[in-house]
C-alpha cells in the first residue's frame, strides 16, 4: 500500500481502526473472524493499527496485542487514554490516571512501548497542558513514542503542541462530517501534525451498510445517533442514493469513494476505517489505488456537505465530550 508520514513514522496511507472488533457496532465478531481481519490487514499492506483502552473495556487491546504480536516490528501501534465508557462523566485526564492507564494498556497489548498514544478526549477539569505534560513524561520514560489528541479544536491543539510536539490529531471526517475544515485541518498543516480521520465512511452510512437502523444489533451506538433516525434519516437516504450512483461513475465502491476523496483532499491525511468484515477491510485498502477526477471531487463536495446532511453527529451526552471551541457541533 502507499505510505504516508505520521510524526516520526511511515505508515500505510490507510490504517485499520480496530474498534468494531470489540465495541460499539453491536455484538463483536467471533474471535476467528477478528483474527482474519487483523492478519488479513497485514497481508493487504496495512501497517497502522488503532485501538483504545475503552474499546470493549480492554478487550480490543488484548485482542490486537495477541494477534499482531508476531508482526510487532512491522506495524505502528496506536492506543488511547482518558476515557473509560464514552460519556462525559467518565473522562479522566489527570496525570496520575493517564500514567496508570498507560501501564494497563502496555500490559494488555503485551508490548514495552506504544508507538502513538492519544488523549482520547480532553477532560476540561484538567488543563490540556497538564494532561499532555503527563504524556510527555511517558515519552521520556520510553513507554510511548509519540503523542496524539482526539476530538479537540484548533485552539486546544495549539496549547497542547506548545507543551510537547503533537504527532497526530484524530476526529471524525468524511464527506458527511466536515467540521475539521473550519479550523482544525489548517492548524494541523501549520504545526506539522498529521490529521487522522476516523469514521471516514460515515459510520458505514455512505458505504451503504447502515441505511436501516432496525437491523442494528444490540449495543450498536448508531442507534442513538440523530442522523440515523426519523426525518434526518429520510433526508440522508436521498443523499446516499446519489452518492452510490456517483461512486459507480468513478469506477469504485461508495466506501472507496469516501476514502479516495479524503486522500485527494489532503496528501498528508491517514484515514482509519474500521470493519469486522475481511472483505470490507480489503475493499478499503484498495481505495489507496483509486484516482478521482476534479469533476468527481467537485460533485462529492457539492452533494454531501455540512449544508446537505441532516442531524448532528452525536446525541447530547456524547457531544458533550467533544471540544467544539472553534468548530461547529
C-alpha positions as CSV (number, residue, x, y, z in Angstrom):
1,X,0.0,0.0,0.0
2,X,1.1,3.6,-0.5
3,X,2.9,5.1,2.5
4,X,2.4,8.4,4.3
5,X,4.3,10.1,7.2
6,X,2.8,10.3,10.7
7,X,5.2,12.1,13.0
8,X,8.4,10.1,13.0
9,X,6.7,7.1,11.5
10,X,6.0,6.0,7.9
11,X,2.6,4.2,7.8
12,X,0.2,2.8,5.3
13,X,-1.9,5.6,3.7
14,X,-5.0,3.8,5.1
15,X,-4.8,2.4,8.6
16,X,-7.2,0.0,10.4
17,X,-9.5,1.3,13.1
18,X,-9.9,-1.8,15.4
19,X,-12.9,-0.6,17.5
20,X,-15.6,-2.6,15.7
21,X,-13.8,-5.8,16.5
22,X,-14.8,-5.3,20.2
23,X,-17.1,-2.4,20.7
24,X,-19.9,0.0,19.6
25,X,-21.3,-1.7,16.5
26,X,-23.4,-4.4,18.1
27,X,-22.0,-7.7,19.3
28,X,-18.3,-8.2,18.5
29,X,-17.5,-10.8,15.8
30,X,-16.2,-14.3,16.8
31,X,-12.5,-14.4,17.7
32,X,-11.7,-16.3,14.5
33,X,-13.3,-13.6,12.3
34,X,-11.5,-10.8,14.2
35,X,-8.2,-12.6,13.7
36,X,-8.9,-12.9,9.9
37,X,-9.5,-9.2,9.8
38,X,-6.3,-8.3,11.6
39,X,-4.0,-10.8,9.9
40,X,-5.6,-10.2,6.6
41,X,-4.8,-6.5,7.1
42,X,-1.1,-7.3,7.4
43,X,-1.3,-9.2,4.1
44,X,-3.2,-6.3,2.5
45,X,-0.4,-3.8,3.4
46,X,-1.8,-2.1,6.5
47,X,0.9,-1.0,8.8
48,X,-1.0,1.3,11.1
49,X,-3.4,-0.1,13.7
50,X,-5.6,2.0,16.0
51,X,-7.1,0.7,19.3
52,X,-8.0,2.2,22.7
53,X,-8.4,1.3,26.4
54,X,-12.1,1.9,26.2
55,X,-12.8,-0.4,23.3
56,X,-14.5,-3.4,24.8
57,X,-13.2,-2.2,28.2
58,X,-9.7,-3.6,27.4
59,X,-10.8,-6.5,25.2
60,X,-9.7,-4.7,22.0
61,X,-6.2,-4.0,23.3
62,X,-5.7,-7.7,24.4
63,X,-7.0,-8.9,21.0
64,X,-4.8,-6.6,18.9
65,X,-1.8,-7.3,21.1
66,X,-2.2,-11.1,21.0
67,X,-3.0,-11.4,17.3
68,X,-0.4,-8.9,16.0
69,X,2.5,-9.8,18.4
70,X,4.4,-11.8,15.7
71,X,4.2,-8.7,13.4
72,X,5.1,-6.1,16.0
73,X,8.2,-4.9,14.2
74,X,6.2,-4.3,11.0
75,X,3.5,-2.1,12.4
76,X,2.8,1.2,14.1
77,X,0.5,0.7,17.0
78,X,-1.7,3.4,18.4
79,X,-3.9,3.4,21.5
80,X,-5.8,6.0,23.6
81,X,-6.3,7.0,27.2
82,X,-8.5,9.4,29.2
83,X,-11.9,7.8,28.6
84,X,-13.5,4.8,30.2
85,X,-17.1,4.3,29.0
86,X,-17.6,7.1,26.4
87,X,-19.6,9.7,28.4
88,X,-18.6,13.0,29.9
89,X,-18.7,11.8,33.5
90,X,-16.2,9.0,32.6
91,X,-13.5,11.3,31.4
92,X,-10.3,11.5,33.5
93,X,-7.4,13.4,32.2
94,X,-5.5,13.7,35.4
95,X,-1.7,12.9,35.1
96,X,-1.9,10.1,37.6
97,X,-4.8,8.4,35.8
98,X,-3.2,8.7,32.3
99,X,0.0,7.2,33.5
100,X,-1.9,4.4,35.2
101,X,-3.9,3.7,32.1
102,X,-0.8,3.6,30.0
103,X,0.7,0.9,32.2
104,X,-2.6,-1.1,32.0
105,X,-2.6,-0.7,28.2
106,X,1.0,-1.9,27.9
107,X,0.1,-5.0,29.8
108,X,-2.9,-5.8,27.8
109,X,-1.1,-5.1,24.5
110,X,1.9,-7.2,25.6
111,X,4.4,-4.5,24.5
112,X,7.1,-2.4,26.1
113,X,6.2,0.7,24.1
114,X,3.1,2.1,22.4
115,X,4.1,4.0,19.2
116,X,1.4,6.6,19.3
117,X,-0.7,7.3,22.4
118,X,-3.7,9.6,22.1
119,X,-5.6,11.5,24.8
120,X,-9.0,10.1,23.8
121,X,-10.9,13.1,24.9
122,X,-9.9,16.3,26.7
123,X,-11.2,16.4,30.3
124,X,-11.9,20.1,30.7
125,X,-11.4,19.8,34.5
126,X,-7.7,19.4,33.8
127,X,-5.7,21.9,31.8
128,X,-4.7,20.4,28.5
129,X,-1.1,21.3,29.3
130,X,-1.2,19.1,32.4
131,X,-2.6,16.1,30.5
132,X,-0.1,16.5,27.7
133,X,2.6,17.0,30.3
134,X,1.8,13.6,31.7
135,X,2.1,12.0,28.2
136,X,5.4,13.8,27.7
137,X,6.6,12.1,30.9
138,X,5.6,8.8,29.3
139,X,7.7,9.7,26.2
140,X,10.7,10.4,28.5
141,X,10.1,7.1,30.3
142,X,10.1,5.2,27.0
143,X,6.6,3.9,27.4
144,X,5.2,5.8,24.4
145,X,7.0,7.2,21.3
146,X,4.6,9.9,20.2
147,X,1.6,11.9,21.5
148,X,-1.8,12.3,19.8
149,X,-5.0,14.0,20.6
150,X,-8.6,13.1,19.7
151,X,-11.7,15.3,19.2
152,X,-10.1,18.7,20.0
153,X,-10.3,22.0,18.3
154,X,-7.5,24.1,16.8
155,X,-7.0,26.3,19.9
156,X,-6.6,23.3,22.2
157,X,-4.2,21.7,19.7
158,X,-2.0,24.8,19.8
159,X,-1.9,24.8,23.6
160,X,-1.0,21.1,23.6
161,X,1.6,21.4,20.9
162,X,3.3,24.2,22.9
163,X,3.7,21.8,25.8
164,X,5.0,18.9,23.7
165,X,5.0,18.2,20.0
166,X,1.8,16.5,18.9
167,X,2.2,13.9,16.2
168,X,-1.4,13.3,15.2
169,X,-4.9,14.6,15.8
170,X,-7.9,12.4,15.0
171,X,-11.6,13.2,14.7
172,X,-14.4,12.2,12.5
173,X,-14.1,13.4,9.0
174,X,-15.8,12.2,5.8
175,X,-18.0,13.9,3.1
176,X,-20.8,14.0,5.6
177,X,-18.8,15.3,8.6
178,X,-16.9,18.4,7.5
179,X,-16.2,20.1,10.9
180,X,-12.4,19.8,10.7
181,X,-12.5,22.1,7.7
182,X,-13.4,25.0,9.9
183,X,-10.0,25.3,11.6
184,X,-8.5,22.0,12.6
185,X,-7.1,21.0,9.3
186,X,-5.4,24.4,8.9
187,X,-3.9,24.1,12.4
188,X,-2.6,20.7,11.7
189,X,-0.9,21.9,8.5
190,X,0.5,24.9,10.3
191,X,2.0,22.8,13.1
192,X,3.1,19.7,11.1
193,X,0.5,17.5,12.8
194,X,-0.9,14.5,10.8
195,X,-4.6,14.5,10.7
196,X,-6.2,11.1,11.1
197,X,-9.9,10.9,10.1
198,X,-11.9,8.3,11.9
199,X,-15.3,7.1,10.6
200,X,-14.2,8.1,7.1
201,X,-17.1,6.2,5.5
202,X,-19.7,8.0,7.7
203,X,-20.3,5.2,10.3
204,X,-20.9,2.9,7.4
205,X,-23.7,5.0,6.1
206,X,-22.1,6.2,2.9
207,X,-20.8,2.7,2.3
208,X,-24.4,1.5,2.1
209,X,-24.2,-0.6,5.2
210,X,-26.2,1.4,7.7
211,X,-29.3,2.6,5.9
212,X,-31.7,0.6,8.0
213,X,-31.4,1.2,11.8
214,X,-33.9,-1.6,12.5
215,X,-31.1,-4.0,11.6
216,X,-28.6,-2.6,14.1
217,X,-27.6,-5.2,16.6
218,X,-27.8,-4.8,20.4
219,X,-25.4,-2.3,21.7
220,X,-24.9,-0.5,18.3
221,X,-24.3,3.1,19.3
222,X,-25.5,4.4,16.0
223,X,-29.0,3.6,17.4
224,X,-28.6,6.8,19.5
225,X,-27.1,9.0,16.7
226,X,-29.7,11.5,15.3
227,X,-28.6,11.1,11.7
228,X,-29.9,7.6,11.6
229,X,-33.5,8.3,12.7
230,X,-36.8,9.9,11.6
231,X,-36.8,12.8,9.2
232,X,-33.0,13.1,9.4
233,X,-32.6,9.5,8.1
234,X,-35.2,10.1,5.3
235,X,-33.3,13.1,4.1
236,X,-29.9,11.4,4.3
237,X,-31.1,8.4,2.4
238,X,-31.7,10.6,-0.6
239,X,-28.0,11.6,-0.5
240,X,-27.0,8.0,-0.2
241,X,-28.7,7.0,-3.4
242,X,-27.0,9.9,-5.3
243,X,-23.6,9.2,-3.7
244,X,-23.8,5.5,-4.6
245,X,-24.5,6.4,-8.2
246,X,-21.6,8.8,-8.2
247,X,-19.3,6.0,-7.0
248,X,-20.4,4.0,-10.0
249,X,-19.4,6.8,-12.3
250,X,-16.0,6.9,-10.6
251,X,-15.5,3.2,-11.1
252,X,-15.2,2.4,-7.4
253,X,-17.4,1.4,-4.4
254,X,-19.1,4.0,-2.2
255,X,-16.6,3.2,0.6
256,X,-13.7,3.7,-1.7
257,X,-15.1,7.0,-2.9
258,X,-15.1,8.3,0.6
259,X,-11.5,7.2,1.3
260,X,-10.2,8.3,-2.1
261,X,-11.9,11.7,-1.6
262,X,-10.0,12.1,1.7
263,X,-6.7,11.1,0.2
264,X,-7.2,13.6,-2.7
265,X,-8.3,16.4,-0.3
266,X,-5.1,16.3,1.6
267,X,-1.9,14.3,0.7
268,X,-0.9,14.0,4.3
269,X,-4.1,12.6,6.0
270,X,-4.1,8.9,7.2
271,X,-7.6,7.5,7.4
272,X,-8.5,4.7,9.8
273,X,-11.7,3.0,8.5
274,X,-12.9,0.2,10.8
275,X,-14.7,-3.0,9.9
276,X,-15.3,-6.5,11.2
277,X,-15.6,-7.9,7.7
278,X,-12.5,-9.2,6.0
279,X,-13.8,-8.4,2.5
280,X,-14.6,-4.8,3.5
281,X,-11.1,-4.5,5.0
282,X,-9.6,-5.4,1.6
283,X,-12.0,-3.2,-0.2
284,X,-10.9,-0.2,1.9
285,X,-7.2,-1.0,1.3
286,X,-7.8,-0.9,-2.5
287,X,-9.1,2.7,-2.1
288,X,-5.4,3.8,-1.9
289,X,-5.2,2.9,-5.7
290,X,-8.3,4.9,-6.7
291,X,-7.7,8.2,-8.5
292,X,-10.6,10.7,-8.7
293,X,-11.0,13.4,-11.3
294,X,-11.5,17.0,-10.5
295,X,-15.1,16.7,-11.6
296,X,-15.9,13.8,-9.3
297,X,-14.2,15.6,-6.4
298,X,-16.3,18.7,-7.0
299,X,-19.5,16.7,-7.3
300,X,-18.8,14.9,-4.0
301,X,-18.2,18.3,-2.4
302,X,-21.5,19.6,-3.7
303,X,-23.6,16.6,-3.0
304,X,-22.6,15.7,0.6
305,X,-21.6,18.5,2.9
306,X,-22.5,20.3,6.1
307,X,-25.5,22.0,4.4
308,X,-27.0,18.9,2.9
309,X,-26.6,16.4,5.7
310,X,-29.4,16.4,8.3
311,X,-28.8,15.9,12.0
312,X,-25.9,16.3,14.5
313,X,-23.1,13.8,14.8
314,X,-23.9,12.7,18.3
315,X,-26.6,12.6,20.9
316,X,-26.1,15.3,23.6
317,X,-24.3,13.2,26.2
318,X,-21.6,12.1,23.7
319,X,-21.5,15.5,22.1
320,X,-20.5,17.0,25.5
321,X,-17.2,15.1,25.3
322,X,-16.1,16.9,22.1
323,X,-14.0,20.0,22.3
324,X,-16.0,22.4,20.0
325,X,-14.4,25.7,21.0
326,X,-13.6,26.6,17.4
327,X,-15.7,24.3,15.3
328,X,-19.4,23.7,14.9
329,X,-21.2,20.7,16.5
